[in-house]
Amino acid sequence: MALKTIEQEWQGFARMVIPNAKRGEVMYDEMKKAFFAGAWALRTAMEEIGEPHVSEEEAVEYLEGIADECLAFKSQVMREYGEMN
């Protein structure tokens, strides 16, 4: 399985949660900014994990927390998507 770019992930997300929105519409553009801002926040956190002041235990706890948070969000979105269709 090939790794997806953030753009590819965004497009899949957008197709699922805002299928009728088009590029250039406020909702589409603002959601895309928020999606990429979230990716940027995670990227900067990943950089910090490598810093000497972050212990391995802290890094593992952080990554597990992020994974849990993302899975919970995905479950919520899938429930909402299922209710709409």
C-alpha angles and dihedrals in degrees: 000000000000120000113252125228120236087252091055091048090049093051092051091048092047092050089054103042104027104022095159098046118104133207108270094036114115096238093050095046095045093047090050091052090050092047093052091043088057090050090050092050090053091047093054091047090052090053091051092052087068093056119107094241092064114080122218089246091053091048093051092048091049094049092047090050092050091049091050092047092050094047091050090050092048091051091051093049092047091050091050091046090050091050091053095051 
